[in-house]
Amino acid sequence: MVIAALIALQMTAGLAELPPQQLAPGQCALFLWDRASGRRIAMLGHTPPILRLQRDGRALDLPVEARDGEAVMGFAPNSRFRQANRIYDVRLTILPATAGGAVVRDGSLTITETDGSAVVLPVAGLAGCPQ
């Protein structure tokens, strides 16, 4: 158990908090927070569909590889993004909000390395489109 915790810590150590993002009017985004730390760790862009995160001191915009499920505000509940040596699977329960946005109360970001090892981060999120 201790070894698994150390491996998970090592894999997530390179995932830094995403700085505040500037969105153009009408551009939608869904932001994800790590439930354990409360850090904003990722942004799903709507147009184009990307996963934005900070990893190993670099900003990354990864294009969507696959999407599945009924979209809410243009965001699919299941999405896959690929980096050269990692796969990022995003699984979300997206609920429309009355104020024109959406809420993610339950979700996960799974990071899988090329050797098959993986860490699952529980996430929560908010989606919106600045006017």
GUKOL-791984 format. One line per 8 residues: number of its first residue (from 1); their letters; for each residue z, x, y of N, C-alpha, C, CB. Coordinates in nm, 4 decimals, always signed. Each point is the difference from the previous one (the first is absolute). Glycine has a CB too. Layout:
NUM) A) Z/X/Y/Z/X/Y/Z/X/Y/Z/X/Y; ... $
! end
This chain:
1) MVIAALIA) +0.0000/+0.0814/-0.1195/+0.0000/-0.0814/+0.1195/+0.0000/+0.0859/+0.1262/+0.1197/-0.1786/-0.1265; -0.0403/+0.2848/+0.1256/+0.0057/+0.0893/+0.1152/-0.1345/+0.0682/+0.0205/+0.2456/+0.0367/-0.0384; -0.3089/+0.0044/-0.0701/-0.1306/+0.0663/+0.0103/-0.1025/-0.0958/+0.0586/+0.0553/+0.1468/-0.1968; -0.0561/-0.2721/+0.1537/-0.0940/-0.0987/+0.0539/+0.0220/-0.0202/+0.1489/-0.0080/-0.1136/-0.2225; +0.1336/+0.1098/+0.2656/+0.0306/-0.0163/+0.1421/-0.0481/+0.1197/+0.0806/+0.1983/-0.1394/-0.0602; -0.1826/+0.2603/+0.0068/-0.0475/+0.1197/+0.0694/-0.1520/+0.0030/+0.0107/+0.2009/+0.1219/-0.0823; -0.2692/-0.1633/-0.0237/-0.1461/-0.0058/+0.0035/-0.0457/-0.1014/+0.1046/-0.0111/+0.0647/-0.2439; +0.0737/-0.1823/+0.2464/-0.0361/-0.1022/+0.0988/+0.0241/+0.0510/+0.1408/+0.0556/-0.1800/-0.1644 $
9) LQMTAGLA) +0.0559/+0.2486/+0.1865/+0.0292/+0.0556/+0.1314/-0.1052/+0.1028/+0.0401/+0.2445/-0.0395/-0.0387; -0.2844/+0.1249/-0.0550/-0.1010/+0.1017/+0.0283/-0.1333/-0.0653/+0.0370/+0.1154/+0.1585/-0.1582; -0.1545/-0.2643/+0.0865/-0.1288/-0.0648/+0.0271/-0.0009/-0.0708/+0.1344/-0.0321/-0.0283/-0.2443; +0.1443/-0.0310/+0.2852/+0.0020/-0.0740/+0.1255/+0.0369/+0.0873/+0.1180/+0.0590/-0.2022/-0.1274; -0.0145/+0.3244/+0.1033/+0.0411/+0.0874/+0.1098/-0.1148/+0.0254/+0.0970/+0.1671/+0.1072/-0.1517; -0.2901/-0.1046/+0.1051/-0.1144/+0.0236/+0.0872/-0.0469/-0.1232/+0.0752/-0.0656/+0.1770/-0.1549; +0.1213/-0.2939/+0.1256/-0.0400/-0.1244/+0.0660/+0.0904/-0.0215/+0.1206/-0.0827/-0.1004/-0.2188; +0.0302/+0.1292/+0.3371/+0.0793/-0.0067/+0.1232/-0.0111/-0.1371/+0.0645/-0.0338/+0.2452/+0.0343 $
17) ELPPQQLA) +0.1225/-0.2689/+0.0614/-0.0064/-0.1262/+0.0735/-0.1270/-0.0039/+0.0840/+0.2521/-0.0144/+0.0057; -0.3198/-0.0987/-0.0110/-0.1224/-0.0197/+0.0777/+0.0378/-0.0223/+0.1463/-0.1210/-0.0982/-0.2015; +0.0628/+0.1741/+0.2943/+0.0327/-0.0198/+0.1417/-0.0557/-0.1338/+0.0493/-0.0003/+0.2502/+0.0364; +0.0458/-0.2967/+0.0809/-0.0547/-0.1242/+0.0561/-0.1526/+0.0084/+0.0101/+0.2140/-0.0369/+0.1294; -0.2789/-0.0747/-0.1576/-0.1464/-0.0064/-0.0009/-0.0504/-0.0862/+0.1145/-0.0008/+0.0313/-0.2484; -0.1083/+0.0094/+0.3094/-0.0655/-0.0780/+0.1040/-0.1127/-0.0798/-0.0630/+0.0595/+0.1711/+0.1769; -0.0549/-0.3024/-0.1627/-0.1058/-0.0860/-0.0520/-0.0788/-0.0591/+0.1152/+0.1370/-0.0528/-0.2039; -0.2672/+0.0463/+0.1862/-0.0856/-0.0628/+0.1006/+0.0222/-0.1515/-0.0042/-0.1732/+0.1867/-0.0202 $
25) PGQCALFL) +0.1519/-0.2554/+0.1316/+0.0146/-0.1463/-0.0017/-0.0853/-0.0625/-0.1103/+0.0462/+0.0029/+0.2471; +0.0168/-0.0906/-0.3251/-0.0691/-0.0671/-0.1090/-0.0038/+0.0778/-0.1311/-0.1342/-0.1076/+0.1729; +0.1758/+0.2349/-0.1705/+0.0036/+0.0804/-0.1223/+0.1293/-0.0308/-0.0747/-0.1403/+0.1838/+0.1069; +0.1292/-0.2238/-0.2331/+0.1167/-0.0374/-0.0801/+0.0490/+0.1173/-0.0832/-0.0821/-0.2356/-0.0077; +0.2123/+0.2381/-0.0150/+0.0605/+0.1032/-0.0841/+0.1214/-0.0578/-0.0709/-0.0818/+0.1822/+0.1549; +0.1130/-0.1246/-0.2696/+0.1183/-0.0375/-0.0755/+0.0812/+0.1280/-0.0198/-0.1186/-0.1964/-0.1185; +0.2407/+0.1969/+0.1722/+0.0859/+0.1173/-0.0074/+0.0999/-0.0161/-0.1137/-0.0267/+0.0389/+0.2472; +0.0508/+0.0718/-0.3195/+0.0921/-0.0006/-0.1134/+0.1171/+0.0936/+0.0268/-0.1899/-0.0527/-0.1562 $
33) WDRASGRR) +0.3094/+0.0042/+0.1244/+0.1229/+0.0773/+0.0105/+0.0558/+0.0237/-0.1393/+0.0481/-0.0957/+0.2286; +0.0005/+0.2154/-0.2520/+0.0699/+0.0334/-0.1235/+0.1349/-0.0724/+0.0033/-0.1166/+0.2288/-0.0194; +0.1426/-0.3132/-0.0793/+0.1242/-0.0778/-0.0014/+0.1240/+0.0887/-0.0088/-0.1253/-0.1862/-0.1078; +0.1169/+0.2989/+0.0382/+0.1175/+0.0859/-0.0177/+0.0398/+0.0709/+0.1293/-0.0667/+0.0323/-0.2379; -0.0306/+0.0217/+0.3095/+0.0316/+0.0791/+0.1198/-0.0195/-0.0772/+0.1299/-0.0658/+0.2015/-0.1268; -0.0109/-0.3101/+0.1227/-0.0314/-0.0736/+0.1222/-0.1074/+0.0657/+0.0847/+0.2308/-0.0821/-0.0029; -0.2944/+0.1880/-0.0503/-0.1048/+0.0697/+0.0758/-0.1334/-0.0719/-0.0125/+0.1194/+0.2171/-0.0358; -0.1954/-0.2180/+0.1453/-0.1373/-0.0530/-0.0016/-0.0864/+0.1066/-0.0666/+0.0335/-0.1418/+0.2137 $
41) IAMLGHTP) -0.0855/+0.1100/-0.3335/-0.0684/+0.1046/-0.0769/-0.1507/-0.0178/-0.0095/+0.2071/+0.0231/-0.1278; -0.2590/-0.1425/+0.1606/-0.1441/-0.0192/-0.0162/-0.0502/-0.1144/+0.0870/+0.0159/+0.0876/-0.2338; -0.1458/-0.0856/+0.2572/-0.0680/-0.1082/+0.0700/-0.1268/-0.0329/-0.0764/+0.0951/+0.0713/+0.2243; -0.1149/-0.1980/-0.2496/-0.1270/-0.0465/-0.0557/-0.0837/-0.0480/+0.1166/+0.1040/-0.0658/-0.2241; -0.2216/+0.1239/+0.2397/-0.0922/-0.0439/+0.1038/-0.0901/-0.1093/-0.0556/+0.0063/+0.2277/+0.1090; -0.0463/-0.3158/-0.0210/-0.0827/-0.1147/-0.0402/-0.1488/+0.0329/+0.0070/+0.1791/-0.1539/+0.0817; -0.2233/+0.2107/+0.0312/-0.1407/+0.0308/+0.0183/-0.0130/+0.1424/+0.0524/-0.0542/-0.2436/+0.0442; +0.0198/+0.3385/-0.1250/-0.0315/-0.0088/-0.1428/+0.1289/-0.0040/-0.0820/-0.2173/+0.1235/+0.0380 $
49) PILRLQRD) +0.2074/-0.1658/-0.1646/+0.1194/-0.0028/-0.0844/+0.0416/+0.1418/-0.0417/-0.0667/-0.2287/-0.0830; +0.1791/+0.2737/+0.1380/+0.0507/+0.1356/-0.0265/+0.1498/-0.0049/-0.0257/-0.1810/+0.1003/+0.1443; +0.2309/+0.0067/-0.2022/+0.1436/+0.0265/-0.0082/+0.0240/+0.1238/+0.0853/+0.0255/-0.1031/-0.2360; +0.0589/+0.0887/+0.3376/+0.0328/+0.1131/+0.0874/+0.1432/+0.0421/-0.0297/-0.1611/-0.0792/+0.1817; +0.1804/+0.2109/-0.2002/+0.1342/+0.0530/-0.0216/+0.0062/+0.1439/+0.0443/+0.0350/-0.1563/-0.1911; +0.0870/+0.2096/+0.1978/+0.0242/+0.1397/+0.0347/+0.0484/+0.0683/-0.1268/+0.0561/-0.0535/+0.2448; -0.1294/+0.1514/-0.2903/+0.0377/+0.0689/-0.1245/-0.0176/+0.1494/+0.0201/-0.0678/-0.1994/-0.1417; +0.1686/+0.2750/+0.1066/-0.0050/+0.1458/+0.0096/-0.0404/+0.0468/+0.1399/-0.0568/+0.0089/-0.2430 $
57) GRALDLPV) +0.1093/-0.0767/+0.3453/-0.0258/+0.0385/+0.1386/-0.1359/-0.0408/+0.0537/+0.1498/+0.1863/-0.0406; -0.2260/-0.2651/-0.0357/-0.1344/-0.0412/+0.0437/-0.0102/-0.1512/+0.0029/-0.0985/+0.2098/-0.0956; +0.0217/-0.2604/+0.1914/-0.0324/-0.1422/+0.0034/-0.1181/-0.0235/-0.0928/+0.0861/-0.0246/+0.2381; -0.0742/-0.0769/-0.3230/-0.1068/-0.0320/-0.0947/-0.0446/-0.1442/+0.0190/+0.0913/+0.1676/-0.1644; -0.2217/-0.1895/+0.1668/-0.0600/-0.1331/-0.0046/-0.0819/-0.0061/-0.1279/-0.0069/-0.0237/+0.2560; +0.0565/-0.0514/-0.3534/-0.0668/-0.0082/-0.1303/-0.0750/-0.1315/-0.0113/+0.1768/+0.1454/-0.1041; -0.3067/-0.1421/+0.0722/-0.0762/-0.1239/-0.0144/+0.0424/-0.0751/-0.1255/-0.1930/+0.1045/+0.1212; +0.1796/-0.2354/-0.1163/+0.0358/-0.0827/-0.1154/-0.0990/+0.0267/-0.1128/+0.1006/-0.1783/+0.1503 $
65) EARDGEAV) -0.0475/+0.1884/-0.2714/-0.0835/+0.0192/-0.1182/-0.0190/-0.1327/-0.0742/+0.0815/+0.2383/-0.0195; +0.0237/-0.3186/+0.0172/-0.0066/-0.1299/-0.0679/+0.1006/-0.0942/+0.0650/-0.0724/+0.1085/-0.2185; +0.0373/-0.2378/+0.2217/+0.0897/-0.1041/+0.0529/-0.0085/-0.1202/-0.0904/-0.0279/+0.0816/+0.2373; +0.1410/-0.1529/-0.2482/+0.0043/-0.1152/-0.0889/+0.1001/-0.1008/+0.0543/-0.0631/+0.1430/-0.1988; +0.0364/-0.2695/+0.1719/+0.0910/-0.1067/+0.0388/-0.0445/-0.0706/+0.1262/+0.1828/+0.1252/-0.1073; -0.1194/-0.2384/+0.1333/-0.0338/-0.0814/+0.1170/+0.0569/+0.0646/+0.1261/-0.0030/-0.2095/-0.1422; -0.0858/+0.2435/+0.2339/+0.0394/+0.0701/+0.1220/+0.0741/-0.0928/+0.0959/-0.1967/+0.1521/-0.0270; +0.2917/-0.0935/+0.0986/+0.0713/-0.0669/+0.1087/-0.0276/+0.0830/+0.1246/+0.1841/-0.0966/-0.1539 $
73) MGFAPNSR) -0.2419/+0.0359/+0.2553/-0.0392/+0.0695/+0.1232/-0.0959/+0.1154/-0.0292/+0.2200/-0.0628/+0.1025; -0.2941/+0.0550/-0.2109/-0.0949/+0.1039/-0.0363/+0.0595/+0.1115/-0.0845/-0.1180/-0.0534/+0.2072; +0.2469/+0.0466/-0.2398/+0.0662/+0.1028/-0.0811/+0.0172/-0.0507/-0.1420/+0.1200/+0.0898/+0.2026; -0.1751/-0.0149/-0.2980/+0.0108/-0.0370/-0.1409/+0.1393/+0.0371/-0.0520/-0.2501/+0.0329/-0.0324; +0.3046/-0.1133/-0.0578/+0.1329/+0.0313/-0.0527/+0.0024/+0.1231/-0.0919/+0.0508/-0.2423/+0.0168; -0.1637/+0.2783/-0.0736/-0.0081/+0.1159/-0.0890/-0.1144/+0.0900/+0.0467/+0.0935/-0.1344/-0.1955; -0.0604/+0.2583/+0.2283/-0.1018/+0.0939/+0.0487/+0.0244/+0.1372/-0.0590/-0.0243/-0.1301/+0.2132; -0.0849/+0.2038/-0.2312/+0.0083/+0.1380/-0.0495/-0.0745/+0.0910/+0.0964/+0.0156/-0.0787/-0.2409 $
81) FRQANRIY) +0.0476/+0.1928/+0.2693/-0.0557/+0.1022/+0.0873/+0.0109/+0.1324/-0.0731/+0.0625/-0.1278/+0.2117; -0.1588/+0.2174/-0.1899/-0.0004/+0.1264/-0.0742/-0.0124/+0.1182/+0.0960/-0.1029/-0.1159/-0.1990; +0.1855/+0.2151/+0.1704/-0.0082/+0.1302/+0.0639/-0.0469/+0.0947/-0.1103/+0.1866/-0.0492/+0.1752; -0.2261/+0.1700/-0.1440/-0.0523/+0.0915/-0.1021/+0.0936/+0.0135/-0.1202/-0.1178/+0.1236/+0.1814; +0.2467/-0.1132/-0.1569/+0.0936/+0.0243/-0.1100/+0.1038/-0.1107/-0.0188/-0.0332/+0.2407/+0.0417; +0.0153/-0.3561/+0.0234/+0.0966/-0.1093/-0.0113/-0.0704/-0.1350/+0.0072/+0.1768/+0.1454/+0.1034; -0.1143/-0.2427/-0.1681/-0.0422/-0.1396/+0.0121/+0.1156/-0.0763/+0.0618/-0.1572/+0.0148/-0.2011; +0.1255/-0.1006/+0.2983/+0.0995/-0.0843/+0.0662/-0.0325/-0.1454/-0.0329/+0.0344/+0.1694/+0.1886 $
89) DVRLTILP) +0.0540/-0.2339/-0.2626/-0.0157/-0.1422/-0.0311/+0.0991/-0.0794/+0.0834/-0.0782/+0.0519/-0.2355; +0.0266/-0.1503/+0.3078/+0.0827/-0.0854/+0.0847/-0.0006/-0.1396/-0.0605/-0.0514/+0.1376/+0.2089; +0.1698/-0.1894/-0.2387/+0.0170/-0.1354/-0.0553/+0.0948/-0.0748/+0.0916/-0.0400/+0.0780/-0.2399; -0.0078/-0.1878/+0.2984/+0.0770/-0.0712/+0.1014/+0.0021/-0.1499/-0.0239/-0.0579/+0.1786/+0.1608; +0.1680/-0.2416/-0.1250/+0.0070/-0.1454/+0.0130/-0.0048/-0.0264/+0.1497/+0.1362/-0.0354/-0.2180; -0.2509/-0.0137/+0.2657/-0.0225/-0.0195/+0.1435/+0.0140/-0.1487/+0.0312/-0.1551/+0.2021/+0.0124; +0.2460/-0.2347/+0.0802/+0.0246/-0.1385/+0.0382/-0.0405/-0.0215/+0.1452/+0.1889/-0.0157/-0.1662; -0.2734/-0.0847/+0.1939/-0.0360/-0.0278/+0.1387/+0.1240/-0.0373/+0.0808/-0.2287/-0.0755/-0.0736 $
97) ATAGGAVV) +0.2348/+0.1204/+0.1967/+0.1099/-0.0336/+0.0910/-0.0477/-0.1026/+0.1012/+0.1014/+0.2290/-0.0290; -0.0097/-0.3052/+0.0837/-0.0378/-0.1059/+0.0937/-0.0502/+0.0548/+0.1327/+0.1678/-0.1464/-0.1081; -0.1357/+0.2704/+0.1416/-0.0402/+0.0567/+0.1290/-0.1361/+0.0684/-0.0057/+0.2401/+0.0305/+0.0530; -0.3197/-0.0549/-0.1567/-0.1329/+0.0576/-0.0072/-0.0061/+0.1336/-0.0701/-0.0482/-0.1192/+0.2053; +0.1566/+0.1663/-0.2587/+0.0021/+0.1248/-0.0743/+0.0267/-0.0272/-0.1466/+0.0785/+0.1226/+0.2035; -0.0260/-0.0236/-0.2717/+0.0358/-0.0149/-0.1411/+0.1173/+0.0924/-0.0300/-0.2390/-0.0605/-0.0634; +0.3112/+0.0257/-0.0436/+0.1185/+0.0752/-0.0413/-0.0172/+0.0434/-0.1446/+0.1466/-0.1281/+0.1618; -0.1075/+0.2505/-0.1904/+0.0071/+0.0482/-0.1378/+0.1480/+0.0130/-0.0326/-0.2253/+0.1248/+0.0130 $
105) RDGSLTIT) +0.2736/-0.2166/-0.0939/+0.1419/+0.0060/-0.0379/+0.0197/+0.0801/-0.1273/+0.0370/-0.2209/+0.1090; -0.1425/+0.2298/-0.1897/+0.0090/+0.0664/-0.1285/-0.1275/+0.0800/-0.0212/+0.1498/-0.1821/-0.0938; -0.1350/+0.3094/+0.0598/-0.1185/+0.0805/-0.0259/+0.0353/+0.1373/-0.0507/-0.1187/-0.1256/+0.1749; +0.0145/+0.2000/-0.2109/+0.0202/+0.1368/-0.0470/-0.1191/+0.0867/+0.0380/+0.1409/-0.0840/-0.1905; -0.1121/+0.2106/+0.2105/-0.1006/+0.1032/+0.0174/+0.0225/+0.0984/-0.1139/-0.0133/-0.0284/+0.2566; -0.0834/+0.0367/-0.3471/+0.0099/+0.0911/-0.1141/-0.0901/+0.1196/+0.0255/+0.0513/-0.1909/-0.1589; +0.0068/+0.3094/+0.1509/-0.0735/+0.1242/+0.0211/-0.0104/+0.0690/-0.1358/+0.0811/+0.0238/+0.2433; -0.2040/-0.0075/-0.2928/-0.0228/+0.0602/-0.1314/-0.0726/+0.1327/+0.0177/-0.0089/-0.2281/-0.1098 $
113) ETDGSAVV) +0.0662/+0.3320/+0.0521/-0.0592/+0.1336/+0.0050/-0.1046/+0.0135/-0.1106/+0.2142/+0.0963/+0.0963; -0.2965/+0.0071/-0.0895/-0.1053/+0.0200/-0.1004/+0.0558/+0.0240/-0.1404/-0.1435/+0.0933/+0.1806; +0.2658/-0.0448/-0.1915/+0.0601/+0.0220/-0.1322/+0.0588/-0.1278/-0.0595/+0.0496/+0.2338/+0.0690; -0.0610/-0.3452/+0.0045/+0.0503/-0.1285/-0.0491/+0.1400/-0.0335/+0.0452/-0.1437/+0.0320/-0.1926; +0.2165/+0.0635/+0.2496/+0.1336/-0.0305/+0.0502/-0.0131/-0.0902/+0.1224/+0.0915/+0.2208/-0.0875; +0.0060/-0.3100/+0.1048/-0.0091/-0.0971/+0.1087/+0.1377/-0.0320/+0.0544/-0.2068/-0.0958/-0.1016; +0.2081/+0.0530/+0.2265/+0.1213/-0.0517/+0.0625/-0.0356/-0.1345/+0.0621/+0.0934/+0.2348/+0.0455; -0.0015/-0.3293/-0.0571/-0.0202/-0.1335/+0.0554/+0.0993/-0.0188/+0.1130/-0.0825/-0.0922/-0.2221 $
121) LPVAGLAG) +0.0301/+0.0642/+0.3420/+0.0841/-0.0236/+0.1167/+0.0009/-0.1491/+0.0320/-0.0506/+0.2314/+0.0899; +0.1662/-0.2973/-0.0925/+0.0068/-0.1391/+0.0453/-0.0254/-0.0049/+0.1499/+0.1632/-0.0589/-0.1845; -0.2450/-0.0363/+0.2293/-0.0349/-0.0099/+0.1419/+0.0153/-0.1428/+0.0506/-0.1586/+0.1913/-0.0273; +0.1703/-0.2020/+0.1584/-0.0056/-0.1264/+0.0726/-0.0985/+0.0229/+0.1142/+0.2423/-0.0692/-0.0614; -0.2916/-0.0372/+0.1230/-0.0980/+0.0226/+0.1053/-0.0230/-0.1176/+0.0925/-0.1046/+0.1554/-0.1528; +0.0290/-0.1272/+0.2583/-0.0409/-0.0997/+0.0992/-0.1469/+0.0228/+0.0343/+0.2362/-0.0149/+0.0943; -0.3083/-0.0941/-0.0758/-0.1402/+0.0087/+0.0410/-0.0181/-0.0754/+0.1304/-0.0764/+0.0188/-0.2402; -0.0159/+0.0296/+0.3199/-0.0299/-0.0674/+0.1248/-0.1272/+0.0544/+0.0621/+0.2429/-0.0404/+0.0346 $
129) CPQ) -0.2865/-0.0292/+0.0701/-0.1215/+0.0362/+0.0717/+0.0295/-0.0111/+0.1503/-0.1507/-0.0812/-0.1926; +0.1593/+0.1938/+0.2653/+0.0236/-0.0105/+0.1437/-0.1167/-0.0719/+0.0686/+0.1372/+0.2120/-0.0070; -0.1041/-0.2899/+0.1055/-0.1040/-0.0759/+0.0717/-0.0589/+0.0776/+0.1108/+0.1130/-0.2052/-0.0569 $
! end
